[in-house]
Amino acid sequence: MTAASYSPPSASTGASWLAPLAPGPVMAAVSVPGSKSLTNRKLILAALSDGPSRLQSPLHSDDSARMVAALRAFGVEITEVEGSGRFGPDLEVTPPARLRGESVIDCGQAGTVMRFIAPVAGLAEGEVTLTAHESALHRPMGEMIKALRAVGVDIDDGGTWSLPFIVHGHGHIRGGEIEIDASASSQFVSGLLLAAPHFDVGLHLVHTGERLPSLPHIEMTVEALSRHGVHVEHPQPNEWLVPASTLRGRDTHIEPDLSNAAPFLAAALATGGAVSVPGWPASSTQPGALLTEILPVLGARASRRGGVLTVTGGDRIVGVDLDLSAASELTPTLFALAALADSPTTLHGVGHIRGHETDRIAALVSNLRAIGGDAQELPDGLRVTPAPLHGGLWRAHHDHRIATAGAIIGLRVPGIEVDDITTTAKTMPEFPVLWQRMLAGDAIE
């Protein structure tokens, strides 16, 4: 496969997808594409650096394609080059002398694009319109708009505090000290931190909300900045200091997406089998790294040898009480396992996922009830009481993680039909193919 001929594979040939029933315990090895969170952070930092960078084994998906298109609109040169990864080419990123505006950027459904690109638009020269897919226009942006105005960015949102809005870029951002309530999304903090080295006086950011979801994603941002030569001070919880400084161009290998590995590892529990994922890092700031601690609580065994994580299921799935505030993106996967468990499960600390691609809590509960399950919405999460399940329609609600939750339940319940499996293309276009190959027992390397 050459870089010139590569394009991300289509998620499926048709929208509706009958989830395959596992013929027995799943025994497979599955490689997964690169981390979406790391890919999009590294693309931003490379675009703002003082020289070229190369992203090795990046993710190629709808979300990353939206980020690439947005950065190219600012004049960033991004070239596909032959790489060693099996999921597509590497990316060479060359920043321009100045970021140009005068563009319309469609963020699609990508939260990382809308929240990371908004500050970059303030650094460009000219008017930039940010919009999104109609299913994502509801996603929270008010705190980001307020924070950007506080550091000197000129934004016209028509009084809506939401997308679409126009950023009147002046080629620089003053910066300074701001307070922000990032309870709805840690991406507000990450987006500001990523651009902060280019602010005239840097950034002193304080989160004022009662809770800060997905803290590992902020730690990922801080670590990524460090690798590009910027030291972020963290004097106390919920406070960050970023100096005005120069981002250095760096070559980076992108880790596999550990959260996208979650459905495959969950298949081991759902079927009493064993699934291995190569390239699992010894340590990682990805929230998915917590799977090695969470899945054993549900009754699995997890071991890592030679960079390969293997999860082995037992004869039952144990109901649990879990605080997922640090890894809320795992909620749909763990919800699916809870529906197959032998005792009730409560997942909390995830109230903010009501503002994701869809209201994930409502979508999961309504889907499970439609196939005979028993689930209740809680103010900050949900509760599942196991009940006999039957086949039926599982609605994806334009959400990749809702779709893969249906696939997990379909391993044990015949007749689960996911109405739109193409939603998985958002972060993993290869999902349906990899799922089928996993069930065939293939070693996917």
C-alpha positions in Angstrom: 0.0 0.0 0.0 1.4 3.4 -0.9 0.8 6.7 0.8 -0.6 8.2 -2.3 -3.2 5.4 -2.7 -4.3 5.2 1.0 -7.7 6.2 2.2 -9.5 5.1 5.4 -11.7 2.1 4.7 -15.4 2.5 4.8 -17.1 1.3 8.0 -19.5 -0.9 6.1 -21.2 -1.3 2.8 -24.6 -0.6 4.4 -25.8 1.3 7.4 -27.8 -1.5 9.2 -25.6 -4.3 10.7 -26.6 -7.5 12.3 -24.3 -8.0 15.2 -22.6 -11.4 14.8 -23.3 -14.0 17.6 -20.1 -15.5 19.0 -19.9 -19.2 18.1 -18.1 -19.9 21.4 -15.3 -18.4 23.5 -13.5 -15.7 21.4 -9.7 -16.5 21.1 -7.9 -13.8 19.0 -5.2 -11.2 18.8 -6.3 -7.8 17.6 -4.2 -4.8 16.6 -6.0 -1.5 16.8 -5.2 1.8 15.1 -3.6 4.8 16.8 -5.1 6.9 19.5 -7.5 9.6 18.3 -6.8 11.8 21.4 -3.0 11.6 20.9 -3.2 12.0 17.1 -5.3 15.2 17.3 -3.2 16.7 20.1 0.0 16.0 18.2 -1.4 17.5 15.0 -2.2 20.7 16.8 1.3 20.9 18.5 3.0 20.1 15.2 1.1 22.8 13.4 2.2 25.4 16.0 5.8 24.2 16.3 9.0 25.9 15.0 9.8 23.2 12.4 8.5 20.0 10.8 7.2 17.0 12.8 6.3 13.5 11.8 3.5 11.5 13.3 4.2 7.8 13.1 1.2 5.4 13.1 -1.4 8.1 13.5 -5.1 7.4 13.4 -6.9 7.8 10.1 -10.5 8.3 10.8 -13.3 10.9 10.4 -12.2 12.8 13.5 -8.5 12.9 12.5 -9.4 13.8 8.9 -11.4 16.7 10.2 -8.4 17.9 12.2 -6.1 17.6 9.1 -8.5 19.5 7.0 -8.9 22.3 9.6 -5.1 22.7 9.9 -4.6 22.7 6.1 -7.2 25.6 6.0 -4.8 27.6 8.2 -1.9 27.0 5.7 -0.3 24.0 7.5 1.3 21.5 5.1 0.3 18.0 6.0 1.7 15.2 3.8 1.1 11.5 3.8 4.3 9.5 3.7 5.0 5.8 3.7 5.1 4.4 7.2 5.5 1.1 9.0 2.0 1.0 10.5 -0.7 -1.3 9.0 -3.5 1.2 9.3 -2.1 3.8 6.9 0.7 6.3 6.2 2.6 8.5 8.6 2.0 12.3 8.5 4.6 14.9 7.9 3.5 18.3 9.3 5.2 21.6 8.3 3.9 24.7 10.0 3.5 27.9 8.0 5.2 31.2 8.8 1.8 32.6 9.7 -1.6 31.0 10.2 -4.1 32.3 7.7 -7.8 32.7 8.3 -10.6 33.4 5.8 -12.0 29.9 6.0 -15.0 27.8 7.1 -14.1 24.8 9.2 -16.6 22.0 9.6 -15.7 20.1 12.8 -18.0 17.2 11.9 -18.8 15.4 15.2 -15.3 15.8 16.6 -15.2 17.4 20.0 -11.4 17.6 19.8 -11.6 19.6 16.6 -14.2 22.2 17.7 -12.4 22.7 21.1 -8.8 22.5 20.0 -9.2 24.5 16.7 -11.1 27.4 18.3 -8.0 28.8 20.1 -5.9 28.3 17.0 -8.4 30.3 14.9 -7.6 33.3 17.3 -4.0 32.9 16.3 -4.7 33.1 12.6 -5.1 36.3 10.6 -8.6 36.7 9.2 -12.1 35.5 9.8 -12.7 31.8 10.6 -16.1 30.3 10.8 -16.4 27.2 12.9 -19.4 24.9 12.4 -20.2 21.2 12.8 -22.5 18.3 11.8 -26.1 19.0 12.8 -25.9 16.2 15.3 -23.0 18.0 17.1 -24.2 21.6 17.2 -25.6 20.9 20.6 -22.2 20.0 22.1 -21.1 22.4 24.9 -19.0 25.3 23.7 -20.1 28.2 25.9 -17.3 27.9 28.4 -14.7 27.9 25.6 -16.2 31.0 24.0 -16.2 32.8 27.4 -12.6 31.7 28.1 -11.3 32.8 24.7 -13.0 36.2 25.0 -11.3 36.6 28.4 -7.9 36.2 26.8 -8.6 38.6 24.0 -10.2 36.6 21.2 -12.8 38.4 19.1 -15.8 35.9 18.7 -19.2 36.5 17.2 -21.6 33.7 18.3 -24.8 35.6 17.7 -25.6 35.3 21.4 -26.0 31.5 21.3 -22.9 30.4 23.1 -22.7 27.5 20.7 -21.6 26.5 17.2 -21.6 27.9 14.6 -19.6 31.0 15.4 -17.1 33.3 13.8 -13.6 34.0 15.2 -12.1 37.3 14.0 -8.4 36.3 14.2 -5.8 39.0 14.6 -2.7 36.8 14.4 -2.1 36.7 18.2 -3.9 36.2 21.5 -3.1 38.3 24.5 -3.5 35.4 27.1 -3.3 36.0 30.8 -5.2 34.7 33.8 -8.7 33.1 33.4 -11.1 30.9 35.3 -13.2 28.3 33.5 -15.8 25.7 34.5 -14.7 22.6 32.5 -17.3 20.3 34.2 -18.9 19.6 30.8 -15.6 18.6 29.1 -11.9 18.4 29.9 -11.3 19.4 26.2 -11.9 23.0 27.2 -8.8 22.9 29.3 -6.7 20.9 26.8 -7.7 23.2 23.9 -6.5 26.2 25.8 -3.3 24.6 27.0 -2.3 23.4 23.6 -2.4 26.9 22.1 -1.2 28.8 25.2 2.6 28.7 24.3 1.7 31.1 21.5 -0.2 33.6 23.7 1.6 36.9 24.2 1.9 36.4 27.9 1.2 32.7 28.3 -1.8 31.4 30.3 -2.7 31.0 33.9 -5.8 28.7 33.9 -8.0 27.8 36.9 -10.9 25.3 36.7 -13.7 26.4 39.0 -16.2 23.6 38.6 -17.2 21.0 41.2 -15.7 18.1 39.1 -13.2 17.8 36.2 -14.0 14.8 34.0 -11.4 12.7 32.2 -8.4 14.1 34.0 -6.1 11.7 32.2 -6.8 13.6 29.0 -5.5 16.8 30.5 -2.4 14.9 31.8 -2.0 13.6 28.2 -2.0 17.2 27.0 0.6 18.3 29.5 2.8 15.4 28.6 2.5 16.2 24.9 3.4 19.8 25.5 6.5 18.7 27.5 7.6 16.5 24.6 7.5 19.6 22.4 9.6 21.6 24.8 7.0 23.4 26.9 7.0 22.9 30.7 3.5 23.3 32.2 3.4 24.1 35.9 0.6 22.5 37.9 0.9 24.2 41.3 -2.3 22.8 42.7 -5.3 20.7 41.6 -7.3 22.5 38.8 -4.6 25.1 38.1 -2.1 25.2 35.2 0.6 27.8 34.2 1.8 27.8 30.6 4.7 30.2 29.7 4.8 32.0 26.4 7.4 29.9 24.7 8.4 28.0 21.5 7.0 24.7 20.6 9.7 22.4 19.1 9.0 20.2 16.1 9.3 16.5 17.1 8.8 13.1 15.5 6.3 11.1 17.6 5.0 7.5 17.5 1.3 7.4 18.3 0.2 4.7 20.7 -2.7 2.3 19.8 -6.1 3.7 20.9 -6.7 1.9 24.2 -10.3 2.9 24.4 -11.0 1.6 20.9 -9.4 -1.6 22.1 -12.1 -1.8 24.9 -14.8 -3.6 22.9 -12.4 -6.3 21.7 -11.1 -6.9 25.2 -14.8 -6.9 26.5 -15.5 -9.7 24.0 -13.2 -11.9 26.1 -15.4 -11.4 29.2 -18.7 -11.6 27.2 -17.7 -15.0 25.8 -15.3 -16.5 28.4 -12.5 -16.3 25.9 -9.1 -14.6 25.6 -8.2 -11.5 23.5 -4.8 -10.0 23.1 -3.9 -6.5 22.0 -0.2 -6.0 20.9 1.6 -2.7 21.4 -0.1 -2.0 24.7 2.2 0.6 26.5 3.7 0.0 29.9 2.3 3.3 31.0 0.0 5.7 29.3 -2.1 8.9 29.9 -4.9 7.4 27.9 -8.0 6.7 30.0 -8.2 3.3 28.3 -5.1 2.3 30.2 -7.4 1.9 33.2 -8.9 -1.2 31.6 -6.1 -3.3 33.1 -7.5 -2.3 36.5 -11.3 -2.2 35.7 -11.8 -5.5 33.8 -10.3 -7.7 36.6 -12.9 -6.2 38.9 -15.6 -7.5 36.5 -14.1 -11.0 36.7 -11.4 -11.1 34.0 -7.7 -11.8 34.2 -5.3 -9.3 32.6 -1.6 -9.7 31.9 0.9 -7.8 29.9 4.0 -9.6 28.5 6.3 -8.3 25.7 4.1 -5.4 25.1 1.0 -7.6 24.5 -2.0 -7.2 26.8 -4.1 -10.4 27.2 -7.5 -10.3 28.8 -9.1 -13.7 29.7 -12.7 -14.0 30.7 -14.1 -16.4 33.3 -17.4 -18.2 33.7 -19.2 -15.0 34.9 -19.3 -11.3 34.7 -19.5 -9.6 38.1 -21.7 -6.6 38.7 -19.8 -3.7 40.1 -20.0 -0.1 41.5 -17.6 2.0 39.5 -16.6 5.7 39.5 -15.7 6.3 35.9 -15.0 10.1 36.1 -11.4 9.5 34.9 -12.5 7.3 32.0 -16.0 8.2 31.0 -15.5 7.1 27.4 -15.4 3.5 28.6 -19.0 3.8 29.9 -20.8 2.3 26.8 -18.4 -0.8 26.8 -18.8 -1.4 30.5 -22.6 -0.8 30.3 -22.7 -3.6 27.7 -20.8 -5.9 30.0 -23.1 -5.0 32.9 -26.1 -6.0 30.8 -24.5 -9.5 30.6 -23.5 -9.7 34.3 -24.9 -11.8 37.0 -25.6 -8.9 39.5 -26.5 -5.2 39.3 -24.0 -2.6 38.2 -23.8 1.1 39.0 -21.6 3.4 36.9 -21.2 7.0 38.2 -19.1 10.1 37.8 -20.2 10.3 34.1 -23.1 12.8 34.0 -21.2 14.9 31.5 -21.5 12.2 28.8 -25.1 13.5 28.2 -23.3 16.2 26.1 -21.3 13.9 23.9 -22.2 12.9 20.3 -25.6 12.1 21.8 -26.9 11.9 25.4 -25.1 8.6 26.0 -26.8 7.8 29.2 -30.3 8.2 27.7 -29.3 6.3 24.6 -27.8 3.3 26.5 -30.8 3.0 28.8 -33.4 3.3 26.0 -31.6 0.8 23.9 -31.3 -1.8 26.7 -34.9 -1.4 27.7 -35.9 -2.0 24.0 -34.3 -5.5 24.1 -35.8 -6.5 27.4 -33.1 -5.1 29.8 -33.5 -3.2 33.0 -31.6 0.1 33.3 -32.2 3.4 35.0 -30.7 6.9 34.6 -29.1 8.4 37.6 -28.2 12.1 38.1 -24.5 11.3 37.6 -24.6 7.9 35.8 -26.8 4.8 35.4 -27.6 1.5 36.9 -28.1 -1.8 35.2 -30.0 -4.8 36.7 -29.4 -8.0 34.6 -32.5 -9.3 32.9 -33.2 -11.8 30.0 -32.5 -10.0 26.7 -33.9 -10.6 23.2 -33.0 -9.4 19.7 -34.0 -6.1 18.3 -32.9 -2.8 17.0 -30.0 -1.1 18.7 -29.9 2.6 17.8 -26.4 4.2 17.4 -27.6 7.8 17.7 -24.7 9.0 15.5 -22.3 7.7 18.3 -19.5 5.3 17.6 -19.3 4.0 21.2 -23.1 3.4 21.4 -22.7 1.3 18.2 -19.9 -0.8 19.6 -21.8 -1.4 22.8 -24.5 -3.0 20.7 -21.9 -5.3 19.0 -20.7 -6.5 22.5 -24.3 -7.4 23.5 -24.8 -9.1 20.2 -22.0 -11.6 21.0 -24.4 -13.2 23.4 -27.9 -12.2 22.3 -29.0 -13.2 18.8 -30.7 -10.7 16.6 -29.1 -7.5 17.8 -29.3 -5.1 14.8 -27.2 -1.9 15.0 -29.0 0.6 12.8 -25.9 2.5 11.7 -22.5 0.8 12.1 -20.9 3.4 9.9 -20.8 5.7 13.0 -17.7 3.7 14.0 -15.8 5.5 11.2 -15.6 8.5 13.6 -12.6 6.9 15.3 -12.2 3.4 13.9 -13.3 2.8 10.3 -12.0 -0.7 10.4 -14.2 -1.8 13.3 -16.7 -4.1 11.5 -13.9 -5.9 9.6 -11.8 -6.3 12.7 -14.8 -7.6 14.7 -15.6 -10.3 12.1 -11.9 -11.3 12.0 -11.8 -11.5 15.8 -14.7 -13.9 15.8 -13.0 -16.0 13.2 -10.1 -16.3 15.6 -7.6 -14.5 13.4 -4.3 -13.1 14.6 -4.7 -9.6 13.4 -1.3 -8.0 13.2 
